[in-house]
């Protein structure tokens, strides 16, 4: 039943030899890897206003276009830089791979930690922004914001567990619907504005009072400090988030991989740059009122298409869809970088293993859980998450570009000086933005990734030290010879029945130097019962009875094993547990699970092996063991009576 349910939910397994069939074309890749960057057009302009409006009120719009014009060249620099990364490192890994090869372990771990933080926040920010888009159109859903966010995360996780190509095919349609809907809004809206058919929206005094703490109307331009402008710029720079995703996912593209990835990156950059600037221009002309209940894009859509019109709802639904899909970029990127880190020994090995759909299932599930916790902690509010967002993004950008400078200097390939110039400018620009983000937003949340990223690096190093220690312990020197050990087998029995007799027979077949049967008795009656059964069947195995007046199992067993260790030198002990297998899984609920607890405890005991000898119990009187009980007493179930 479990296997059938998994096949229905996740799909049929994909053989390793069929991996080439999971590669994705540019059309689907744009939906998978570029949706994060393209979707930032839905909230980047609004984030600038969230910084400026409380101080400058209506005058905040005067700074909107200049700030946007600064963001566009930064986007171009980063895109040109990452284009070189795509061709230089087609195996993926992004800033981690570049830093690892060119900057060393320390910077590469910082880059890896930054990517992990970035992708996790991408899910939280995109999901919360997508939910805000739909609650703007349907206000009745606002009280269910967190629940909707968690439902969307679960949906994305499930889709990605089915595979990148399959999920990308499903999600490509909403991405292109958003591009067309937003393109229609901007084209028609700007045409109306510049033709004089559409003017500024009437200001909402009540909402402006809420946003500006009572400063309705014209703001105080003198209150707009350099620090405030820098903070607004850093908020708008979130439009660049997701640009690195394509360089991380180059191996998933169809051949020629680097060329297809580079083309996809260029298309994404054009859409992102044009739409981001156009939204800022349209918002500057229409002057929407900033508020927490309706997004700026929703207000623009209502003004251009008409509130309640079909096109307005198409825009809002498409906006919600692409913001949800932006999180899908992280579901494609996070498991990949986690797998690379795990392969290098910095994360648990389980994150490197692929599931039966050739996806990194453990990474997908882990990302869903952590991002869901962020949604719950911050209440699904996008603005509360943004200050945490940009630090990891631009830290990764900077390390990647510095690494590429070292790469070009080391290889000196054709045109290396020009490439160094491009990457050096990119590193300088992204480092400047990083410093702006940290300084201007440190007190309102940027301190969290500043503290969290070094902590993650510490954890990554600790995991690597663990694996190095295990590898050293398991290493076999050339002159190594395993020492000879004597063998003692202890068969744990509760009574004489077919399962316990099968376990004794198995123990004898191993020809140990010492063989003993052990039973744990709570009182004199149990001692008498097991001894009578032993004598009745004339068993030729020594029986040892440990008293347990407090009805404890594990303690007396460990005490007896300690006695055996003291008695025999250079000895290994095997504990044999006879267990019967029930035909129905739910029948196991009728029996206690003390055998499982005992096995878990013995796992950590030195020089001890635990063996379970299963005995199948079928209905219909076939292969059912006859349990020998004392005629005067029915015994309590012990590990020998436990099902597997």
N, C-alpha and C positions, 0 to 999 in steps of 0.2 A: 504494500500500500504506500509506504514511504517513497519507494523508488518510482512508482507510478505518478504520485503527486509531484515529485521533482521533475519528471519528464514533462508533465503538463505545464508546470510553471516555468521551468528553465529551458526546456527543449531537449532534443536528442543530443547525445554526446558527439563531439567532433574529434576525429582522429588527428594525431599530431601531423601525419603526412598530408592532411588537408588544410594546413595552416595558410597556404597561399590563397586559398579560396576565401579567406576572411579578410584579405587586403581590401582597402576601400578606394574608390575613385574620388576625383576632386569634388564632384558635385555633393557627395555624401560627406566628404572630409570637411567641407565648408560648414555644413550643419553641425558636425561633431566638434571640431576644434576652433571654429571662428565664432560660434554663437555667443561665447563668453564676451569677447571683445565687442562684437556688434551689439549685443544686448545692453552694454554700458551706455549706449546712446539714450536709453530710456530713463536713466537716473543721474548721469554725470552732470548735466546742466543744472538739474535741481539741487544737487549737492553743493554747487557753487553758490546758489542763492541761499541755501540754508546757513551758509557762513556769513554772507553779506547783509541779508535782509534785516536781521535783528539790530544791526547798527545803522545801516544806511536807508532802510525802508525802501521807498520807490526808487531812490537814487542807486540802489544796488544794481539795477538793470543797466546802468551806464558802464559798469565794469565788466559786464557779461561777455560782450564780444571781444574786447582786448584780451581777457584771460583765455578765451577760447582760441584766439589767434596765436597765443604762446604755446598752447597745448599741441596744435597741429604740427609745427616743426619738430617738436619733441617726438611725436608719433612717427614722423618720417625717419628721424635719426634711428630710433629703436628698430623700426622695420628693416631698414637697410642693414643694420648691424646683425639682426637675427637671420637675414637672408644668407649672410656669410656663414653663420653658425650651421645652418641647414646643410650647406654643401661640405663644410669641413667635418661635421659630425653626423653623418646620415644614420648612425646607429641609435640616435635619440639620447635622452638624458638631459638635454638642455643645459642650463647653467651648472648643474652638478657634474655632468660629463666633461664640460669644458674646463671647469675649475679643477676637477680631479687630475686631468692630464697636464694642466699648465701651471696651476697655483699650489698644488699639494693637498694633503689630507685635510688640514684645518679649514681653509677656505671652501673646499668642496663640501665638507659637512655643514658649514654655514649655509651654503647654497642649497643643499639638500633639505635642511631644516626649513629654510625660507619657502621652498617649493611646497613642502608638506603643509605649512601654515597657510600659504597662499591658496592652495587648492581647497583646503577645509573652509576657509573664509569665503571662497568663491561660491561654494554650495550655499552657505548660510546667507550671504548677501543676495545672491541671485534668486534664491527661493523666496526670501522675504520681500524683495522688490517685485517679483512676479505676483505674489499674493496681494501686495499693495495695489497692483494694477487692477486686479479683479475686484477687490473690495472697494476701489474707487468707483467702479461702475455699478456694483451691487452693495450698497452700504450695509445691508442687513447681515452680511457675512463678516463684518469687522470683528465682532466678538469671537469669531472662530479662527482668527488669524493664525495662531500657533498650531492648532489642529490641522488646518489646511497645509501649512508649511510641512509638517511632519508627514502628511499623506503624500505630498509631492515628492519628498525625499524617498519615501518607500517605493513609490512608482518608478522613479529613476533608477534606484538600486536594482529593482526587479528587472527592468529593461536591460540594464548593463550586464546583469548576470546571464542574460540570454546571448550576449555577444555584441561587440562593437558594430559590426556590419548590419546586423539585424536591427539594433536600436537606432542606428544612424538612418537607415532607410525609413523607419517609422517617423523619426523626428525631423527629417529633412523638410517635409511639407510645411510645418509651422514656421521654420526659419525663413523660408522664401516668402511665405504669406506676410510675415512681419516686414521683410525688406520691401515688398511691394506696397503694403499698407502704409508704412511710414514714408516711403518715397512719394506715394500719392498725397499724403497729408502735407508734406513739405513743399512739393511742387505746386499743388493747388493753393495752399495757404500763402506761400510767398507771392504767387501770382495775384491773389486777392489783395494782399497787403500793399504791394507796389503799384497796383492798378487803382488803389483807393477804394476798393469795394469792402474792405474789412479794416476796421480801426481797432484801437486799444480797447480791451475789455474794461467794464466799469469796476473800479476798485471795491473791495469788500472791507468796509471799515472795521467790522468786528474781527475778521480774520487777521487783518493787518495789526490790530491791537494785540492779538494773541501772539503773532510772530515777532513783533517788535517791542513787546512790553509797553504798549500804549503809545508808541511813537508813530501814529498814523500820519500819512502824508509824506512830505519831503523830509529826508533824513539829514543828518549832519555829516557832510563830506569830510569834515575835519576829523571825524571819529574813525574814518577808514584809514587805519595805520598800515604801514608796510607789512607788519606781521599778519594783519588780517587779510591783506591781499595775497600773501604767501600761503596762508591757510586755505583761502578760497581756490588758489591755483592748485594746491595739492589735492583738494577735493575733486576738482575737475580732471586732474591727471589720472583718476581711477578709470578714465576712458581707455587707458592703455592696458588695463588688466586683461590678461588672456592672450596677449600678443605672443607670449613665449610658448603657448600650448602647442602650436604647430611644430616648433623645433623639437619639442619633447616627444612628439608622436610620429616622426618621420618614418620609422619602421613599419607603421600600419598602412602607409600609402601603397598604391599599386606602382609597379615599375614604369618609368624611372622615378624612384622615390623622391630624390632631392629636387628634381625639376618640378614634379607635381606639387610637392610641399611648398616650394618657392612661389609657384603660380598662385596657389591657394592663399598664401600669406599676402601677396600683392592685392588680390581681389578683396580680401578682408580689410586691408589698410585703406583702400579707396572708399569702400562703403562706410567704414567707421569715420574717417576724416570728414567726408562730405556731409554725412548725416549729423555728426556732432556739431559742426559749424552752422549748418542750416537750422537746427533746432534752437541754437543760441540766438541766431538772427530773428527767427520767428517769435521767440519768447520776448526778445527786446522790443519788438514792434507791438505785440499783443498785450504785454504787461500783465500776465496772469498773477493771481494772488497766491502766495505761498501759504500752504496749510497742511496739517497732518492727515486730513481725511481724504484729500484728492490730489493725485500727482499732477505735476506741471504738464506732462504729456497728455493726461486725460483732459485737462482744461483746454489745451491747444486743439485736441481732437474735437471737443465739444464746440469750440468756436468756429472751426473750419468746416467740419462735417455736419454740425448741429447736434445738440444733446439728444440722446435717445434715437438717433438715426442708425440705420443698419451699418453704415460705414464706420460710425463711431464705435459700435460694439465689435465690429470686425477688428478695428485697431486695438481695442482693449484686450480682446481675447488673444490676438496675435502677440501683443506685448507680454501678456502673462505667459504665453507659451514659450516665447524665445527666452524670457528670463528664467523660466524653469529649465529650458534646454541649456542655458549658460552653465547651469550647475552640471549638466551632462559633460561639459568640457573637463571639469574637475574629476568626474567619474571615469573619464578616459585617461587623464593625466596622473592622478594620484596613485592608482594601483601600479602604473608603469614605473614611476620614480621610486615608489616603495619597493617594488620588485628588484630594481637595480641596487638600491641600498641593501636589501636583504641578501642579494647575490654577493655583494662585497662584505657581508658579515656585520652590517651596522643595524639591521633590523631582524626580527625573528624570521627564520627560514621559511615559515609557513607563508609569508607574504610573497615569496619568490615562486611558489608553486602555482601552476595554472589549474583551473577547474576543468571539468569535462566539456565545457564550451570554449576552451582555449582562452579564457579570461582569468584575470587574477581575482578570484572570488573573495578571498580573505581581505584584500585591500578594498574592494568595493563595499563589503559589509562594514569594515572598520570606519571608512569615510562616512558612511550613512549614519552610524552611531554617534560619532564625534560631532558632526555638523548638526545633527538633531539636538544634541545637548546644548550647542551654542544657540540654536533657535529658541529653546526653552528658557535659557538663562537671560537672553536679551529680548524676550517677548516678541520675536519676529519683526523688530523695528529696524529698517535698513540703515537709517541715519546713525543709530547707536553702534552699528557694526562697521561702518565705513572707516572710522579712525584706526581700527585694527587692521584694515585691509591692505593699505598701500605700502606699509613698511616691508613686508615680505616680498611684495611684487618688485619694488625698485631695488631692494637689496640683491635679489636674484639677477635683475637686469645688469646691475653694476658689476657683479662678480663675473657674469658671462662675458661682458665686453672687455674687462681687464684680462680675462683668460684668453680671449681672442687676440688681443694685442700681443701677448706672450707667444701665442701660437704662430702668428705671422712672423714675428721676429726669429723664432726658432727654425721655421721651415724655409722662410724666404722664397716662397713660391712666386710665380709670375704676378706682378702687380702688388707685391706685398706691402710696399710703402703706402700705396693708396688705401689698401685695406686697413693698415694700421691707423691711418688718419681717421677713417670712418669709425672704427671701433673706439679709438681714443676719444673722439667727440661724443660718441654714444655713452661711454663710461663716465665722462665728465658731466654730461647732461643728467644722466640718471642718478649719479651720486649727488648732484645738486638738489634734485627733487627729493631724494631720500632724506637728506639733511633738513630740507624744508618741512617734510612731513613729520619727522621726529621732533624738531624744535617747535613747530607751530601747533602740533596736535598731541604733544607728549602728555599734557595734563588731562586731556579729554579722552584718552584711551590708547594713544600710540605707545605708551609705556608697556602695554601688555605684550605685544610681539617683541619689543626690545628686550624684555625679560624672558619671554617664552622661548625665543629662538636659541639663545645660549643654553637654556635648560635642556632643550631637545638635543643640542649638540653633545651635552654631557651624557645624556641617555644613550645616544648613538655610540659614543666612545665606550661606554660601559658594556653595551651589548657586544661590541667587537672584542673587548678584553675577555669577556666570557667565552666567546667562540675560540679565541686564541688559546685560552687556558685549556679548553677541552681538547683542541687539536694537539697541543703539546702533551697532554696526558695520554692521548691515544696513539701518539707517534711510536712507531716500531723501529728501534735502532737495528743496525745490521747484525749485531751480536746478540740480539734478544732471543731468549728461549723461555717459553712459559714453564713455570715450576710445576712439579708433580704435586697433586693434592689428593688427599683421601676424600672419600665421599660418604656422607651420612644422609639418609633419607628419613624424614619424619612424615608419616601419613596421619593426617588429622581425621579422626572418626568420631561419630556420635553414637552410632549403633552398628550392628552387623546387618547389612543389607547388600543388594547386588551392586549398588554404586560404590560402597566402601570396599567390597571384595574386588571389584574391578580396579580400584585405585591401588590396592595392595598387590594385585597381580602385576600391574604396570610398574610399581616400585621395584618388585623383585626382578623384572626383566632388565633393569638398569644395572644389576649386579653391584650394588654398593658395598662398601666395606662394613657399614653399619646400617641396620634397618630397624625402625621402631614405630609402633603405632601410638599416637597420643590422643587422649581424650580429656576433656575438661569437665569435671563433675562439680555440681553445686552443693551436693550433700552426700550422706552415706548411702542413701537409697540408689542414687545414680551410679555410685561406685559399684554397688552390689549388682545392679542391672547389667552394666557393660561387662563386668567380669564374668557373670553367668553366661552371657552370650558368647564370650570369647572361649570359655571352657567347653560350651556345648558344641561349637563348630571345630574345636581342636585346632585352632589356627596356630601356625608355627612362627608367628611374628611376635616379638616381645611387645607387651602392652604396658604403656606408662600412663598413669592417671595423675593429673594435676588437680589439686583442690582449688575451687574458686567460690568461697562462701558468699561473695558479693555478686555472683553470677556474671562476672566479667570474663570476656574471652581473650582479648588481645594481650592483656598483662600477663596472665599465666603462660601463654604460648611463648612470649618473648623471654620470660624468666627461664623457661625450660631450654630454649635455644641458647641462652647465655651459659647455662650449665654445660651443654654439649660443647660449646666453644672452649670452655675451661678444661673439659675432659680430653678432647682430642686436639692435637697440634696439626697445623697445616691442613685444615679440614674445610670443605665447602659443604653447606647444608642445603638440601632441597626439601622444601615443604610441599607436600602433595595434598591437594584439596579435592576430594570426590564431590562432584556436583551433578545434579540431574537437570536435564534440559526439558523444559515444558513445551508442549506443542503450541500453546497460545501465549502471546506476549503479556496479555493482561492477567494471566494466571500467576505471573511472577509477583503481582501485588499482594497475593495471599501469603507470601513468605517473607521473612525478615532478610536484611541485606548485610548481615554481619560478615559474610565471607568477603564482600567487596571492601569493607573497611579493613579487614585483616590483610588482604592483599596490598592495599594501598600503604599500610604501615610497614609491611615487610619489604616493600620495594626499596626503601631507604636504609635497610639493614645491610651491613657489609657481609660479603661472602655468603649470601643467602639467595637461593633460587626458589621461585614460586611456580608450581605447575598445577593447573586445573585439569582434572580428568573428568570429562563430561560423560554422562550416562543418559541416553535419550529415553524419555518416558512418553509412550504413545497410548492413545485411547484404544478401547476395544480389547483389552486384555493381552495385547502383544507387547513384549519387552517392558512390562511393568514390574519393577523390583518388588520383591516381597520384603517388607520391612519387619524385622524381628524386634518386637517390643517386649518389655517385661510384662508378665501376666498381671502384675500388681500395680503397674504404673505406666501412664502414657507420657513420653518424654517431650520436653520442649525442643523446638527446632533449633539446630545449631548449624554451623557452616556446612557440615556434610549434608544437610537437608536443603541447602540453598540452590535455587535454579541459576543458570547462567543468564 
